[in-house]
Each structure stands twice: as C-alpha cells, then as structure tokens.
C-alpha cells in the first residue's frame, strides 16, 4: 500500500516539475534572493553590515513572490485536473480519492518547503559572501531572530496554501483559488485594523488577526511591524487558532472532494 502511494506521490511531483513554468518560478526566486544582497552591497557602499540583515531583507522581499508562486501550484493541483479533463483518468486508477488528494497536498507542501529553502539558502549564501560576519555586541540582527522571522513567514504561507488548496478542491477553479489567496495576502492587515481585537473581544478568533506572527517578536529589527499583539493574544493562542482553521480547511477539502460527483 505504501509503495502504491509512493508511486502516486511521484506521479504528482512529476506533474509539477516537468512543467517549464515551475523551473522559471524557482529561477526567479533564486535570482531575486541573490540580487537583493548585491544591490544592498552596492547601495550601502560598504560590507560593514552583519550578513544576517541583508539576508533577512532578501528573504522577506522574496517571500512575497514565493507565496504567490506556491499559491499558483496549490490552486492548480486539483482545479487543473478538472480544467484539463484528466480528473476522470485519475479516478479510475486503483487509488482512493483520499489518497489522491493527500498526494496532491503533500506535493504542494513539498514544493513550498523546497522554494522556501531555496530563497533562504540563496539569500544567506550571497549575504555571507558580500557582508561582514561580525555583529557589534548588542546590535544587529541575530541568527535566532532571523530564523524565527522566517519560520513565521512560512506559517503564514502554509495557511495561505491551505486556503488555496481548499478553494481549488471545493470550487474546481484555479483562478478563484489564486484570486482569493492574493486577496487575503493584500488585505489581512486592513481587516486586522477593522476587526481590532482591542475593540471587539471576539475578533481575536478571526483568521486575519492571527496570521502575522511577527507581531510577537519584540526586537528593533522587526521592520514593518505596525502593531503589537492585542491583550489576551499570545503566540501560543494564535498558533492554536491557526491550527483550528487549518483542520477546518483540510476537512472541507477532503469531504467535498471525496463525495462530489465528478462525472460531469
């Protein structure tokens, strides 16, 4: 059984990585992750900046595109089968619908991990070559802070992917999944301001108010941090809320895909 699922997983990965578009997206991510430290080195005119800072900046900027590219892969993972008319061919194979959907989801998550490691690796390598390795005592971005921030960025991406995958599974529309995910990316801060947990107690359970975990970092290096956590909200609380939403998204995806008629 495990061997059969492995073949199914391999098949799904081949669908993603045999497409030229996938490699173009990865190449763009690598290029941007390399280019930003280079531009910072030229702009600063000095290498006397600890390399974690330009690496962090490169990762943050690249992560915006990284999220978009991962959403594109997630949105088309299920919806694309309906668009191309290959869903019937897939379902007549000796695999359950749950396993088919699981293989697609694991492929999407695997791609997101690979693209994230690519961004971080290229940004760190380029920054390490171009900038200083010695941070002033008590100053500068530390490795711990950088990796914590990148972890928070990936959690945001992970939840956004879950939303895109759910919409793709439920509505069979890649365009809708991409559009809705981008809408969430662009407007989550706006909705956080409208549904402010300091004003409405129930708002702390709203998804948008828990996706940006960087607000729990209390360091001067958190550029772009507009608001700290509201009363009653902690990192553990936000992670628990996100976990509940994630389970809901996954359950909806599996239930709808398993029960929906795909004959038409």
C-alpha positions as CSV (number, residue, x, y, z in Angstrom):
1,X,0.0,0.0,0.0
2,X,2.8,2.4,0.9
3,X,4.6,1.6,-2.3
4,X,1.4,2.4,-4.3
5,X,1.1,5.7,-2.5
6,X,4.8,6.5,-3.2
7,X,4.1,6.0,-6.9
8,X,1.1,8.3,-6.7
9,X,3.2,10.9,-4.9
10,X,5.9,10.6,-7.5
11,X,3.3,11.0,-10.3
12,X,2.0,14.2,-8.7
13,X,5.6,15.6,-8.3
14,X,6.3,14.8,-12.0
15,X,3.2,16.8,-13.0
16,X,4.7,19.8,-11.2
17,X,8.3,19.6,-12.0
18,X,8.1,18.6,-15.7
19,X,6.5,22.0,-16.4
20,X,8.8,24.7,-17.6
21,X,6.8,27.2,-15.6
22,X,7.8,25.6,-12.3
23,X,11.5,26.0,-13.1
24,X,11.0,29.5,-14.3
25,X,9.4,30.4,-10.9
26,X,12.2,28.8,-9.0
27,X,14.8,30.6,-11.1
28,X,13.1,33.9,-10.4
29,X,13.1,33.2,-6.7
30,X,16.8,32.3,-6.7
31,X,17.6,35.4,-8.8
32,X,15.8,37.8,-6.5
33,X,17.3,36.3,-3.4
34,X,20.8,36.8,-4.9
35,X,20.1,40.2,-6.4
36,X,18.8,41.9,-3.3
37,X,22.0,41.5,-1.2
38,X,24.1,42.5,-4.3
39,X,22.0,45.7,-4.6
40,X,22.2,46.4,-0.9
41,X,26.0,46.0,-1.1
42,X,26.2,48.4,-3.9
43,X,23.8,50.8,-2.3
44,X,25.5,50.8,1.1
45,X,28.9,51.1,-0.5
46,X,30.2,49.1,2.4
47,X,30.3,45.5,3.7
48,X,30.4,46.5,7.3
49,X,26.9,45.2,8.0
50,X,26.4,41.8,9.6
51,X,25.2,39.4,6.8
52,X,22.1,38.4,8.7
53,X,20.5,41.8,8.0
54,X,20.7,41.7,4.2
55,X,19.8,38.0,4.2
56,X,16.7,38.8,6.2
57,X,15.7,41.6,3.9
58,X,16.2,39.4,0.8
59,X,14.1,36.6,2.3
60,X,11.3,39.0,3.3
61,X,11.1,40.6,-0.1
62,X,11.4,37.2,-2.0
63,X,8.8,35.6,0.3
64,X,6.1,37.8,-1.3
65,X,6.7,36.1,-4.7
66,X,7.4,32.8,-3.0
67,X,3.9,32.8,-1.6
68,X,2.3,33.8,-4.9
69,X,4.2,31.0,-6.8
70,X,3.2,28.4,-4.1
71,X,-0.4,29.5,-4.3
72,X,-0.4,29.0,-8.1
73,X,0.9,25.4,-7.6
74,X,-1.7,24.8,-4.9
75,X,-4.6,26.4,-6.9
76,X,-4.0,24.2,-9.9
77,X,-3.3,21.0,-8.1
78,X,-6.9,19.9,-8.0
79,X,-8.7,22.5,-10.2
80,X,-6.2,21.9,-13.0
81,X,-7.4,18.2,-13.3
82,X,-10.9,19.4,-14.0
83,X,-9.7,22.2,-16.4
84,X,-7.6,19.7,-18.4
85,X,-10.2,17.0,-18.2
86,X,-7.8,14.5,-16.6
87,X,-9.7,14.0,-13.4
88,X,-11.6,11.0,-14.7
89,X,-8.4,9.3,-15.8
90,X,-7.0,9.8,-12.3
91,X,-10.1,8.5,-10.5
92,X,-10.3,5.2,-12.5
93,X,-6.9,4.3,-11.1
94,X,-6.8,1.9,-8.1
95,X,-6.4,4.7,-5.6
96,X,-8.9,6.1,-3.2
97,X,-9.9,9.8,-3.5
98,X,-8.4,10.5,-0.1
99,X,-5.0,9.2,-1.2
100,X,-5.2,11.1,-4.5
101,X,-5.9,14.3,-2.6
102,X,-3.3,13.6,0.0
103,X,-0.7,13.1,-2.7
104,X,-1.6,16.4,-4.3
105,X,-1.5,18.2,-0.9
106,X,1.9,16.7,0.1
107,X,3.3,17.7,-3.3
108,X,2.1,21.3,-2.8
109,X,3.6,21.4,0.7
110,X,6.8,19.8,-0.5
111,X,7.2,22.4,-3.2
112,X,6.6,25.2,-0.7
113,X,9.3,23.8,1.6
114,X,11.7,23.5,-1.3
115,X,11.1,27.0,-2.6
116,X,11.4,28.4,0.9
117,X,14.7,26.7,1.5
118,X,15.9,27.9,-1.9
119,X,15.1,31.5,-1.0
120,X,16.8,31.3,2.4
121,X,19.8,29.4,1.0
122,X,20.5,31.8,-1.8
123,X,19.9,34.9,0.4
124,X,22.2,33.6,3.1
125,X,25.0,32.4,0.8
126,X,25.1,35.7,-1.2
127,X,24.9,37.8,2.0
128,X,27.6,35.7,3.7
129,X,29.9,36.3,0.7
130,X,29.3,40.1,0.5
131,X,28.9,41.2,4.1
132,X,30.6,41.1,7.4
133,X,30.3,38.1,9.7
134,X,30.9,40.0,13.0
135,X,27.9,41.8,14.6
136,X,28.5,44.6,17.1
137,X,27.7,43.5,20.6
138,X,24.1,44.1,21.5
139,X,23.3,45.3,18.0
140,X,22.3,43.9,14.7
141,X,20.0,41.0,13.7
142,X,20.9,37.7,15.2
143,X,20.6,34.3,13.6
144,X,17.9,33.3,16.1
145,X,15.7,36.3,15.3
146,X,16.2,35.8,11.5
147,X,15.2,32.1,11.6
148,X,12.3,32.9,13.9
149,X,11.0,35.5,11.5
150,X,11.4,33.2,8.5
151,X,9.5,30.5,10.4
152,X,6.7,32.9,11.0
153,X,6.7,33.8,7.3
154,X,6.4,30.2,6.4
155,X,3.5,29.6,8.7
156,X,1.7,32.5,7.0
157,X,2.4,30.9,3.7
158,X,1.4,27.5,5.0
159,X,-2.1,28.7,6.0
160,X,-2.5,30.7,2.7
161,X,-1.7,27.4,0.8
162,X,-4.3,25.6,2.8
163,X,-6.9,28.2,1.8
164,X,-5.9,28.0,-1.9
165,X,-6.0,24.2,-1.8
166,X,-9.4,24.1,-0.2
167,X,-10.9,26.6,-2.7
168,X,-9.3,24.6,-5.5
169,X,-10.8,21.4,-4.2
170,X,-14.3,22.8,-3.5
171,X,-14.9,25.1,-6.4
172,X,-12.6,23.4,-9.0
173,X,-11.4,26.9,-10.0
174,X,-7.7,27.7,-10.0
175,X,-8.4,31.3,-10.8
176,X,-10.7,31.7,-7.8
177,X,-8.2,30.0,-5.5
178,X,-5.4,32.3,-6.7
179,X,-7.6,35.4,-6.6
180,X,-8.9,34.7,-3.1
181,X,-5.5,33.8,-1.7
182,X,-4.0,37.1,-3.2
183,X,-6.9,39.0,-1.7
184,X,-6.1,37.6,1.7
185,X,-2.4,38.4,1.3
186,X,-3.1,42.0,0.4
187,X,-6.0,42.7,2.8
188,X,-5.2,40.8,6.0
189,X,-3.7,43.9,7.6
190,X,-6.7,46.0,6.6
191,X,-9.1,43.5,8.1
192,X,-7.0,43.4,11.2
193,X,-7.4,47.1,11.6
194,X,-11.2,46.9,11.0
195,X,-11.7,43.9,13.3
196,X,-9.4,45.1,16.0
197,X,-9.2,42.6,19.0
198,X,-8.7,45.6,21.3
199,X,-12.2,46.9,20.2
200,X,-14.0,43.6,19.7
201,X,-13.2,40.7,22.0
202,X,-14.4,38.1,19.5
203,X,-12.1,39.5,16.8
204,X,-9.1,37.7,18.3
205,X,-10.5,34.5,16.9
206,X,-10.6,36.0,13.3
207,X,-8.1,34.3,11.0
208,X,-6.6,37.6,9.7
209,X,-5.6,38.7,13.2
210,X,-3.6,35.5,13.8
211,X,-1.7,35.1,10.5
212,X,1.0,37.7,11.1
213,X,3.0,36.1,13.9
214,X,5.8,38.7,13.5
215,X,3.9,40.9,16.0
216,X,5.1,38.6,18.7
217,X,8.8,39.4,18.0
218,X,9.9,42.2,20.3
219,X,13.1,43.3,18.6
220,X,14.1,46.5,16.9
221,X,14.9,44.6,13.7
222,X,11.2,43.9,13.0
223,X,10.8,46.4,10.2
224,X,7.3,47.0,9.0
225,X,5.8,45.9,12.3
226,X,2.9,48.3,12.8
227,X,1.0,46.8,15.8
228,X,2.0,44.6,18.6
229,X,-0.2,41.8,19.9
230,X,-3.5,42.7,21.5
231,X,-4.5,41.9,25.1
232,X,-5.2,38.3,25.6
233,X,-3.3,37.2,22.4
234,X,-0.1,35.2,22.7
235,X,2.0,33.3,20.2
236,X,0.5,30.0,21.6
237,X,-3.0,31.4,21.2
238,X,-2.5,32.4,17.6
239,X,-0.9,29.1,16.7
240,X,-3.9,27.3,18.3
241,X,-6.4,29.4,16.4
242,X,-4.5,28.8,13.1
243,X,-4.4,25.1,13.8
244,X,-8.2,25.0,14.2
245,X,-8.7,26.9,10.9
246,X,-6.2,24.6,9.2
247,X,-8.1,21.5,10.3
248,X,-11.4,23.1,9.1
249,X,-9.8,23.8,5.7
250,X,-8.5,20.3,5.4
251,X,-11.7,18.6,6.5
252,X,-13.7,20.7,4.0
253,X,-11.3,19.8,1.2
254,X,-11.4,16.1,1.9
255,X,-15.1,15.8,2.5
256,X,-16.1,17.8,-0.7
257,X,-13.5,16.0,-2.9
258,X,-14.5,12.6,-1.6
259,X,-18.2,13.0,-2.0
260,X,-18.6,15.3,-5.0
261,X,-19.7,13.8,-8.3
262,X,-17.1,14.4,-11.0
263,X,-18.8,12.7,-13.9
264,X,-19.9,15.9,-15.4
